[in-house]
Amino acid sequence: MSVLVFMEPGDPSRQAVTLARSFGGPVHAVESSAVEPFAPDALAAILHQAVIDLSPTAVVAAASDRGNDVMARLAARLDLPLAANCVAATPGNPLAVTRQRWGGSLLEEALVHSELPLITVAPHVFPVDGGEAPLPVDAASDLDPKLKVVHVVEHVEPPGGGVSLAEAKVVVSGGRGVGSKEGFAIIEELAALLGGRVGCSRVVTSAGWRPHSDQVGQTGTKISPDLYIACGISGATQHMAGCKGAKRLLAINPDAEAPILASADYAVIGDLHTVVPAINAAIRKARGT
């Protein structure tokens, strides 16, 4: 018996493979690149055919936007339930899973009664799989053109170019405490000095100070940098759901009771308009610039 995985580029899919291996047997993979440009119906059809050919014990994918999209369409084709955003899964009949709900603020334990478990794996929960690459599944070359009606027509690069917010090793975010669009100048300077990206909270995008593409949170981008610097951000549940993958969190806030401090590895209690320029100056001095 085998396990089938929908693979996308990047670590989240390799983390999904780690869970897939717990089901035993060889791991086969349908690559997202099998259909270019991305067309979820076509990829679901390829996975469906692979299910027929391989009779896998489970189908697994990363709980990315595209992974959830394709797997939901596969579930509709098979008329089976989909367990999305899982952080644990114990093989058995029924399958026992633990899922993230409400942006990661709640963990739900559930039993999946299904002849074929369909699972998407929450990012940054499992280690990256270091074993042999999954066995590739040959994609059909004669797909019905109707399956490609819904497809990606354009990819818009994030503002500022370079590494994306989701892939950045350092993210410096600003919240309501920044005060204005112009106030982000010091945040941008710090991000540039550290070779990182600028992020923000939902209230900032709502105010029109930064584009939605910069938003970190449940309805924005989920990040996993080595260092996350949150400036003037209180730490609402929705925001913390987006940055919980950060390895280190530095919070800069004048309120010693701000909720974000409960999750911070380091904290500076003070006005970001004083603290951030001081950090920028110290970095420049250390570098002799």
C-alpha positions as CSV (number, residue, x, y, z in Angstrom):
1,M,0.0,0.0,0.0
2,S,1.2,3.5,-0.8
3,V,0.5,7.1,0.2
4,L,-0.2,9.8,-2.3
5,V,1.0,13.4,-1.8
6,F,0.2,16.6,-3.7
7,M,3.6,18.4,-3.9
8,E,4.3,22.1,-4.3
9,P,7.7,23.7,-4.2
10,G,8.9,24.6,-0.7
11,D,9.1,23.3,2.8
12,P,5.4,23.0,3.6
13,S,5.0,20.1,1.1
14,R,8.1,18.4,2.4
15,Q,6.7,18.7,5.9
16,A,3.5,17.1,4.6
17,V,5.6,14.2,3.3
18,T,6.8,13.7,6.9
19,L,3.3,13.0,8.0
20,A,2.6,10.9,4.9
21,R,5.4,8.5,5.8
22,S,3.7,7.7,9.1
23,F,1.0,5.9,7.2
24,G,3.7,3.4,5.9
25,G,4.4,2.2,2.4
26,P,6.0,4.1,-0.4
27,V,5.1,7.7,-1.0
28,H,4.0,8.8,-4.5
29,A,3.7,12.4,-5.5
30,V,1.7,14.4,-8.0
31,E,3.7,17.6,-8.6
32,S,1.8,20.9,-8.9
33,S,4.0,21.6,-12.0
34,A,2.2,18.8,-13.8
35,V,-0.3,21.5,-14.9
36,E,1.0,24.9,-16.0
37,P,-0.4,27.5,-15.4
38,F,-1.9,26.3,-12.1
39,A,-5.4,24.8,-12.7
40,P,-7.0,23.2,-9.6
41,D,-9.6,21.2,-11.4
42,A,-7.0,19.6,-13.7
43,L,-4.7,18.8,-10.8
44,A,-7.6,17.3,-8.8
45,A,-8.4,15.1,-11.9
46,I,-4.8,13.9,-12.0
47,L,-4.9,13.0,-8.3
48,H,-8.3,11.3,-8.8
49,Q,-6.7,9.1,-11.5
50,A,-3.8,8.3,-9.3
51,V,-6.1,7.2,-6.5
52,I,-7.7,4.8,-8.9
53,D,-4.4,3.5,-10.1
54,L,-2.5,3.3,-6.8
55,S,-5.3,2.6,-4.2
56,P,-3.4,4.6,-1.6
57,T,-4.1,4.5,2.1
58,A,-4.3,8.3,2.3
59,V,-3.9,11.4,0.2
60,V,-1.9,14.3,1.8
61,A,-1.0,17.8,0.9
62,A,0.3,21.0,2.5
63,A,-2.5,23.3,3.9
64,S,-1.5,26.1,1.5
65,D,-4.0,28.1,-0.5
66,R,-3.4,25.9,-3.5
67,G,-3.1,22.7,-1.5
68,N,-6.5,23.2,0.2
69,D,-8.0,24.3,-3.1
70,V,-6.9,21.1,-5.0
71,M,-7.7,18.8,-2.1
72,A,-11.2,20.2,-1.7
73,R,-11.9,19.5,-5.4
74,L,-10.5,16.0,-5.0
75,A,-12.8,15.4,-2.0
76,A,-15.8,16.6,-4.1
77,R,-14.9,14.2,-6.9
78,L,-14.6,11.3,-4.4
79,D,-17.5,12.3,-2.3
80,L,-15.3,12.0,0.8
81,P,-14.6,14.3,3.8
82,L,-11.4,16.5,3.9
83,A,-9.6,17.0,7.1
84,A,-7.8,20.4,6.6
85,N,-5.1,22.1,8.6
86,C,-4.0,19.1,10.6
87,V,-1.2,19.1,13.2
88,A,-1.5,15.4,14.0
89,A,-3.0,12.3,12.4
90,T,-3.0,8.8,13.8
91,P,-3.6,6.1,11.2
92,G,-6.6,3.9,11.9
93,N,-10.2,3.3,11.1
94,P,-11.5,5.9,11.9
95,L,-8.6,8.2,11.5
96,A,-7.8,10.4,14.5
97,V,-6.7,13.9,13.7
98,T,-6.0,17.2,15.5
99,R,-6.8,20.3,13.5
100,Q,-6.1,24.0,13.8
101,R,-9.3,26.0,13.9
102,W,-10.0,29.7,14.2
103,G,-6.6,30.7,12.8
104,G,-4.7,28.4,15.1
105,S,-6.2,29.7,18.3
106,L,-8.1,26.4,18.8
107,L,-7.1,22.8,18.4
108,E,-9.9,20.4,17.5
109,E,-9.7,16.6,18.0
110,A,-11.8,14.7,15.5
111,L,-12.4,11.2,14.0
112,V,-12.5,11.0,10.2
113,H,-14.8,8.2,9.0
114,S,-13.6,7.6,5.5
115,E,-12.4,4.8,3.3
116,L,-9.7,7.1,2.1
117,P,-8.4,9.8,4.4
118,L,-7.8,13.2,2.7
119,I,-5.6,15.4,4.8
120,T,-3.9,18.8,4.5
121,V,-1.1,19.5,6.9
122,A,-0.7,22.8,8.7
123,P,2.7,24.5,7.9
124,H,5.6,24.5,10.3
125,V,4.3,21.7,12.5
126,F,6.3,18.8,11.2
127,P,10.0,18.8,10.4
128,V,11.1,18.9,6.7
129,D,11.3,15.3,5.3
130,G,14.9,14.3,4.8
131,G,14.3,11.0,3.1
132,E,14.3,9.9,-0.5
133,A,12.2,12.0,-2.9
134,P,8.6,10.6,-3.3
135,L,8.0,8.5,-6.4
136,P,6.7,10.7,-9.2
137,V,3.2,10.0,-10.7
138,D,2.9,10.4,-14.4
139,A,0.3,13.0,-15.3
140,A,-2.1,12.4,-18.2
141,S,-1.3,14.4,-21.3
142,D,-4.8,14.2,-22.7
143,L,-6.7,16.1,-20.0
144,D,-10.1,17.6,-20.9
145,P,-9.5,21.3,-21.8
146,K,-12.6,22.1,-19.7
147,L,-10.5,21.2,-16.6
148,K,-8.2,24.1,-17.3
149,V,-10.9,26.8,-17.6
150,V,-10.1,28.0,-14.1
151,H,-6.4,28.8,-14.1
152,V,-3.9,31.4,-13.0
153,V,-3.6,34.1,-15.6
154,E,-1.0,36.4,-13.9
155,H,1.4,36.4,-11.0
156,V,2.0,39.7,-9.3
157,E,5.3,40.1,-7.5
158,P,5.1,41.5,-4.0
159,P,5.9,45.2,-3.7
160,G,9.6,45.9,-3.3
161,G,10.6,42.7,-5.1
162,G,13.1,40.3,-3.6
163,V,12.0,37.6,-1.1
164,S,8.4,37.2,-0.4
165,L,6.9,37.9,3.1
166,A,6.2,34.2,3.6
167,E,9.8,33.2,2.8
168,A,11.6,36.1,4.5
169,K,14.1,35.1,7.3
170,V,13.5,38.5,9.0
171,V,10.2,40.3,9.1
172,V,9.7,43.7,10.8
173,S,6.0,44.6,11.2
174,G,4.2,47.7,12.4
175,G,0.8,48.1,13.9
176,R,-1.5,50.8,15.0
177,G,1.3,52.3,17.1
178,V,3.2,53.4,14.0
179,G,0.6,56.1,13.7
180,S,0.6,56.8,9.9
181,K,1.7,55.7,6.5
182,E,4.8,58.0,6.8
183,G,5.6,56.4,10.2
184,F,6.6,53.2,8.4
185,A,9.8,54.9,7.1
186,I,11.7,53.7,10.3
187,I,10.2,50.2,10.0
188,E,11.3,50.0,6.3
189,E,14.8,51.2,7.3
190,L,15.2,48.5,10.0
191,A,13.9,45.8,7.6
192,A,16.4,46.9,5.0
193,L,19.3,47.0,7.5
194,L,18.5,43.4,8.5
195,G,17.8,42.2,4.9
196,G,14.2,41.5,5.8
197,R,10.7,42.3,4.7
198,V,8.1,44.8,6.1
199,G,4.9,43.4,7.5
200,C,1.9,44.9,9.2
201,S,-1.2,44.2,11.2
202,R,-4.8,44.2,9.8
203,V,-5.6,47.6,11.3
204,V,-2.8,49.1,9.2
205,T,-4.1,47.7,5.9
206,S,-7.6,48.8,6.9
207,A,-6.3,52.3,7.4
208,G,-4.7,52.2,4.0
209,W,-1.2,52.7,5.3
210,R,0.2,49.5,3.7
211,P,-1.1,47.1,1.0
212,H,-2.9,43.8,2.0
213,S,0.1,41.9,0.7
214,D,2.0,43.1,3.7
215,Q,-0.5,41.9,6.3
216,V,0.6,39.2,8.7
217,G,-2.2,37.2,10.2
218,Q,-5.1,34.8,9.8
219,T,-6.5,36.8,6.8
220,G,-3.1,37.8,5.6
221,T,0.2,35.9,5.2
222,K,1.4,33.2,7.7
223,I,5.1,33.6,8.2
224,S,7.9,31.6,9.8
225,P,11.0,33.8,9.9
226,D,14.1,33.3,12.0
227,L,13.3,36.7,13.6
228,Y,10.0,38.6,13.8
229,I,10.1,42.2,15.2
230,A,6.6,43.5,16.0
231,C,6.5,47.2,16.5
232,G,3.4,48.8,18.1
233,I,1.3,45.6,17.6
234,S,-0.9,44.6,20.5
235,G,-1.1,40.9,19.6
236,A,-4.7,40.1,18.6
237,T,-5.4,36.4,18.1
238,Q,-5.7,36.8,14.4
239,H,-2.3,38.4,14.1
240,M,-0.6,35.8,16.4
241,A,-2.1,33.0,14.2
242,G,0.0,34.5,11.3
243,C,3.3,34.7,13.1
244,K,3.2,31.7,15.4
245,G,5.8,30.0,13.1
246,A,8.5,32.6,14.0
247,K,11.5,31.1,15.7
248,R,12.2,34.3,17.7
249,L,9.8,37.2,18.5
250,L,10.9,40.6,19.6
251,A,8.1,42.9,20.6
252,I,8.4,46.7,20.9
253,N,5.4,48.2,22.7
254,P,4.8,50.9,25.3
255,D,2.2,48.8,27.1
256,A,3.8,46.3,29.4
257,E,0.4,44.4,29.5
258,A,0.0,44.1,25.7
259,P,-1.1,40.5,24.9
260,I,1.8,40.0,22.4
261,L,4.3,40.1,25.3
262,A,3.0,36.7,26.5
263,S,4.4,35.2,23.3
264,A,7.5,37.3,22.9
265,D,11.0,35.9,23.4
266,Y,12.3,39.4,23.9
267,A,10.5,42.7,24.7
268,V,11.4,46.3,24.7
269,I,8.8,48.4,26.7
270,G,8.9,51.8,25.1
271,D,7.8,54.0,22.2
272,L,8.7,52.5,18.9
273,H,9.4,56.0,17.5
274,T,12.3,56.2,19.9
275,V,13.3,52.5,20.1
276,V,13.4,51.7,16.4
277,P,15.6,54.7,15.3
278,A,17.9,53.8,18.2
279,I,18.2,50.2,16.9
280,N,18.8,51.5,13.3
281,A,21.5,53.9,14.5
282,A,23.2,51.1,16.6
283,I,23.3,48.8,13.5
284,R,24.7,51.5,11.3
285,K,27.3,52.4,13.9
286,A,28.3,48.7,14.3
287,R,28.7,48.4,10.5
288,G,30.6,51.7,10.2
289,T,28.0,53.2,7.9
